[in-house]
Amino acid sequence: MVTLDKAIVAKIEKGDKRFEILVDPELAYEYREKKIQNIDIRKILAVDNVFKDSKKGMPASKQDLINFFGTDDIEKIVKEIIEKGEIQLTTEMRRKKLEAKKMEIAEFIAKNSIDPRTKIPHSVQRILNAMEEAKVHIDIFKKSEEQIGDVVKAISSIIPISFERIKLDIKIPAKHAARCFGYLKSFNTNPEWLNDGSLRAIIEIPAGLKTEIFQKINSLTQGENEIIVKD
């Protein structure tokens, strides 16, 4: 349980009422992001109580909790406040979470897209620079995948982006086949064992991952493989 001096306020407004809890900033944020799930919700709290004014130490009444949450079960109430309310992060923590979210989005775009002119991926740094130039707004409490579309739309006038997918027809010699089977199967495909003991798989991937996959397979096979980009 976090100490009071390190706790922050998480709050939610219902009707004309405000309900507040004092929480561990890291655990509350991670729980909101669903990066942690199997946790005793009370471990997130600094004080085992729901307030109408946490600064004044004024607890919410049991009747108000029942009226507005449909229960006075503190665990259910805390979950709702963290998941749907506002978490008042410190300025420094907000900055760090914002930078982390930007990086997560930029890395996703870099891995899943290409420059349609050169057919190669943009670097993560180039995407970050474009986001900065376009003054993209990132919501630290919104899932990254839900923001990809708006980010791409904002930066597409600065750098051309295409979310193309390609198919790779991959053949692995018998002596490397066992080592590559699990990796190829991770692409939701069923690798085919050929009569000579070699392995063949056709995988569909974002075009931006082509170089990474070529490098991985070359590493696993010491360069002994056949990869054809299918039309």
N, C-alpha and C positions, 0 to 999 in steps of 0.2 A: 504493500500500500504506500502510495506517494505521500510525502509530508506536505503540510499545508503551505509552506513557503515555496514549494515547487509546483503546486497544483495550479491549474487554470480553470476558467469557467466554461462549461458547456451549457447552452440554454436553448429553450424552445418557447415560442409564444403560441398559446391556444386561446382563441377568443380575446378577452381583455386581460388574460392572465399570463404571467411569465413564470417559467419553472427553470431552476438552475441547479446544477450539480458541480462539485469540485472534483476534477479528474487529473490523472497522470497524462500530460500532453502527448507523450510518445505512444503510450498504450491506447489512448482514445483515438488518435489518428490512425494507428495501425489497424485497430478494430474497425473503424469507419471504412478504411480501404480494403477490408476483408483479407488483410495479410496475416492476421491472427484471428482464429475463430474459437478454438477450444480453450477458452479461458474463463475462469470464475469472474464474472462481470464485476463483482465487488472489489477485485484487486485493482480495477481501474480507478476506483473512488478514493479520494483523500478522506472524505467524511461520509459515513453511511447514512446519508440523508438527502432529501430533495428540498430545495429552498424556493421561497418566492423572492428573497433578496439575500444572496449569499454574503454580500459585504456586511450586512447588518446582522447576519446569523439568524434570519427569520425563516423558519421552516414553513413549507406549504402545508395546508391543512389536509387531513386525511380525506375530507369530503371533496375538496377541490381536486385531489388526485383521482378519486373515483369518478368525479363528474367529467373530467377532461381526458383521462387516460383509460377509463373503464376498469381501473384496478388500482389498488394501493400496493401492489407487489413491486418493491423497489427495483428488482432486477429487470423486470419488463419495462419499467419506466425509464431506467438508465439506458437500456438498449435503444429505446425510441428516441431519446434525446440525442444520443451520440450519432445514431444513424440518420436522423432527419433534421436535427437542430443545427445550431451554429457552435463551432468550437473556436474559442478565442485564443488562438495560438500567439505566442510571443513574436515580436518582429523578427528576431533572429531565426526562430524555428520556421516561421512562415517563409522566410527567404530561402532557407535550406530545402524545404519541401517543394517550393516553386522551382528551384534549380533542378531538383531530382525529377520532378514531373516533366519539365522541359526536355531533359535528357532522355527520359523514357519514351516520349513522343518522337523525338528526333531519331532515336535508334530504331524505332519501329518503322518510320518512313524510310530510313536508309536501307533497312533490310528488305523492305517490301516494294520498293519502287526503283526506277532507273531514270536517267536522263534520256529522253526519247531520241535525242540527236546523236548521242555517242553510244547508247545501249549499255552504259555502265552506271552503277549506283552513284548517287551523290554522297559525299562524306558526311558524317554526323556533324562535323564542325560547320560545313557549308550550310546545312539545313538549320543549325542553330543561328548562324549569322543571318540567314534569310528571315527566320522568325523574329529576330531582334529588329531587323530593318523594317519588317512589315508591322511591327508593334503588336504582335499577336498576344491576345489575352488568354492566359491559361488559368483554369480553375483548379486549385490544388485538391478540392474535394470531389471533383468530377473524374470519372474513370478516363484513363488515357484514350482508350479506343473510342470513347464517345466524343472526343475532341479532335480526332485525326482529320475528319472531313473539313472542319472549319479551318484547321491549321493549313492543310494542303491548299484550300481555296485562297487563303490569305497570301501564301508564299509563291503560288504558281505564276504570278506576274513578275516575280523576281528570278526564280529558277524553274525551268520546265521540268515537270514531273509526270511520269506515266506509271500506273500500277499494272504493268503487264505480267502475265504468267506464262511460263514456258514448260515444256515437257523434256525431260532428259531420259534417253534410252541408255542404260548403264549395263555394261557387261564386265564381270569380275572373274579373273582366272581362278581355277580350282584352288590353287595354293593360298589364295587370299580370301576365298569366299566366306569361310566361317567367320573370319574377323570382320567382314563387312555386313553380314546378314542383319544383325541387330540395328546397325545404323540405317540401312536402307528401309527396314521395316518401320522405323520411327516416322517415316513419311506417309504412314497409313496406306501402305501398299503391300502386296504379297509377293516377295521376290520368288522367282522361278528357278528351281534347280535344273540345270541342263544335263544331258546324258554324259557329258565329259567331266561333270563335277563342278563346272563353272556356274556362276550365278548371274541372272539377268533381272533387272527391275526397270520399270518405267515410272518415273515420279513426276508430279506436277508441282512446281514451286513458283514463288514470286521471282521475277527476273533478277531482282537485286541480290538474291542469294546464290546466284550461279557461281560466282568466283569463290565464295566460301565453301560451297559443296565440292567444287573441283579440287580445291586445296585439301579438303578433308579426305576425299577418296584417294587422291594421289599419295597422301601421307599414309593411309591405311594399306595401300597396295604397292608402295615404293614406286609409284608411277606406272605400274603395270595394270592398265585398265583400258576400256574403250567407252567413251562417253559421246553420244551423238545428241545434238540439240534438234529436236523434231519440230517440224513446221506445224 
